[in-house]
Amino acid sequence: MDIGLKGRQAVVCASSRGLGRACALELARAGCSVVINGRDQATLERTAEEIRAETGAEVIAVVGDVTTRAGQDALMQAATRVDILVNNNAGPPLRDFREIDREALLTGVVDNMAAPIELVQRVIDGMVERRFGRIVNITSATVKMPIAGLDLSSGARAGLTGFLAGVARSVAHANVTINFLLPGAFETYRRRSNVQTIAERRGVPNETVRQEMQADIPAGRFGDPSEFGAACAFLCSAQAGYITGQSLLIDGGAYSGVL
């Protein structure tokens, strides 16, 4: 299926691995040139080579921290224009809310709310002028189903969702959309690391923890990052121009609510 993205340019934040990488790969497959980003140069360059080899797309690798002005500047300078922006960044670690001091609180809000908003501010006027733009914000299933210990992540990402809800409606007339992808449990490096940490703490095999986690998911498994990437590519497609301000939960049915 041609999703109408040939010749478009995408900027995908935090995309050297995991769900960000999956989004960058699917956009490259769809015909986009892609600016990818990460903090580790070796990992980032390896990912860029893999995406080029698999898709033949132009892939520009930009090392930097997207929460900083310098990191954002580097991304914007690498892109000739930004037709698609995928906001992504790791969330704060699991921690009891009583242990979150002011510095940690502000860092969490900057990383998962302020920085994505700043990037949207940088690209949205050009999208409106060109009458095409797709912005996808990767948040978390915890926006809809909060988990104790991830309160800072949930709060910052919910704040981002609320902030951009009105912005999405203000630019919809120009064929510019803003949506949110809410991942549940996916088979990523971070998931494997979490499983290992829990297993070591409990003194049980990794597979025991994996099976327990998967038992709570109606689909009976963790998600494949490629499934997430495909959903991202669709929200960026020409055919998705009538979808905006929406939060798409991708969690194998773990959330049992109807709204």
N, C-alpha and C positions, 0 to 999 in steps of 0.2 A: 504494500500500500504506500503510495506517495503521499506524505503528510505535508507537502508544500514548504519545505524548509531548505531546499537546495539554494546555495549561495548566501544563506544567512550566517551571521556571526554570533556565537554564543560565548558567554563568560560563565564558567562554572567554578564556584569557590570551593575550596577544600576538596579537591577532586583527584588527589594522587592515589587514593584507594577508597574502598567501601562504596557507600551509596552515591557519593559525589562522582567517583570514577564511573560508576554504572550509568549515571545521567550523561556524562561527557561522551561515553562510548556510543550510546544510543543516538545522541544528537549528531555525532560524527557520521554514524551510519546513515542518518537521514539526509546528509549532504551539507551539514554546517561546517564551517571552520570553527575551531574550538580553542579558546584560551583556558588552559587548566591551571590549577594553583595548588600549592602545598608548601610546607615549611622545610621539608627534607629534600634537598636537591637531587640526591641519587634516586630516591623513590619516585620523585616527580618526573625525572628524565626517563626512567624506565617505563613509567606509565605512558608518557607521550610517545615513546617508540612503539609500544604495544598497540596503542590506538591507531597510530599511523599505519602500522603493518597490517592491521585487521581491516581498516576502512579506506585507506588511501587519502584520508582527509588531511587538511592542514591543521596541525596541532601546535600551539604556541604554549610553552611552559614558562610560568612566572612564579618564581620562588618568593614567598613573602607571607606576612601575617595580615589577613584581610581586616583585622580589627584595628589596624594602625593606619594613619594617614599615608605613610610611605607605601604600605602594602596595597592600599586602594589606588594610589597614584600609579603604581607599577601595572596593575591590571588595566586601568583605563588607557594608559599609554601603549599597551600591547595590542589593544583592540582598535581597529580602524573605525569601527562603529559597534554599538551593542544592540543587536536585535533581540537577544535572549539573555536574561540574567537568571542564573540559578544560585540563590543564596544558601549557603551551607556552612556550618561550623560545628565543632564538637561542643557538647554541653558540659556543664560543671560536673564534677565527680559526685557520686553518691555520698551524702553527708546529712547528719541530723541537723535540722534547721537551727537548733540552739548553738551549733558550732560555726555558723556562718557569720563572720564579723562584717563590718561595713566595707572593708576592702574587697573581700570575696563577693559580697553582694553587688557592689558596683561593677566588678569585673564580669560577673555573670550577666548583668544587664547590658553592658557594653558588647560583650561577645555575641549574645543571642538576640538582642533587640536593637541596640543603637547602631551597630556596624551594618546590619542588613538595611536599615532605614537609610543610612548615609549612602550606601551604594545605589539604592533606588533613587534617591535625590539626584545622583550624578547622571543617571541614564534616562530618566523618564521623559524629560523634555524632548530629547532627540527622538525617542520612540513616538511620541505624540506628533512631532513634526513630520516624520516619515510615514505615519499612519500604519505602523506595525510595531508591536512590542509584546513580549511574553516574559513575565516575571514569575518564577516559581520559588517559593521559600520552603526549604526543608525544615520542618519543626520536629514534632514528636507526637506519638500517640498519647503521651501524658498530658497534652493540652486538653484532650477530652476525658482522659482517665488518669488523674493524678496518682503518683506513687510516692508514698512517704520516703523521704531521703533525696528525692529529685525535685524538691519544691522550688529551688532556685531556677532550675532548667524549665520546669513547667510554667512558672510565673513569668519569666522573661519571654518565652516563646508565645505564651498567651497574650502578653503585652504587644508583641510584634503583630500578632494576628489582629488584635483590636485596632492598633494604630493604622495598619494598611487597609482595613476594611473600607473605610471612607475614601481613601486614596483610590482604591480599585474602582469605585463607582464614579469618581471624578474624571477618569481617563478612558472609561469604557467606550465612549463615543468615537474615540480615535483608533479603535481596534487595538488597544493596549489592555492586556489582561494581567491580573495579579491573583495568583492562587497559592495554595499551601498543600504540601504533601506531608502526611503524618505517618511516619514509619513505626511499625511495631517491632517485633523481634526478627531481625534479618541475619543471615549467615555472613557476618563481617569480621574483620580483625578485632574490632572492639567487643563484639559478642563472644568470640572465642576467648579473649582475654578475661572478660567478666566470668565466663564459665570456669576458667582455670583458677581464678582468684577465689571464687566461692568453693570450688572443690578442694583447694588447698586448705582453706579455713576450716572446712568441715571434716577433712581427712577422708574424702571419698573420691572415687574415680571421676574424671571429667564427664564420662558418658552417663553416669548416674545423674549428674546435675542437668545435662542436656535433655535427658529423657523426662525429667521432672518438669523442666521449663516447657518442653513441647507438649506435654500432657495437658497444659492449661490453654493450649491453642486449638480451637476446633479443627483447623486444617491439619493438625498433628505434626507440624514441622515448622522450622524457621523459613522465612522468605528467602528467595534467591534474589540477589541484588539486580539481576537482569530484569526481573519483574518490575522492580521499582524504577529502573531506568526507562523501561518502556512506558510506564505511566507518566513519567516526567516528559518524555518526548511527545506523548499525545497532548498534554496540556500546553506544550509549546507549539503545537501544529497549527496550520492554517485553519483546520476544521474545528479547532477549539475556541474560536473567537467569540462564542456566545456563552462561554463559561468564565466567570470572574468572581472574585471574592469568596471562593469556595475552599473548604478544607476536606481533602480526600484522605480518608483513613485507610491504610494498607497494613493489615495486621492479622490476616488469616482468620478473622472472626472473633478475635480475643475480646473486643469491646462488645458488650451484649446489649447496649442501648439501641433505641430506634432512631435517635436524632444525633 
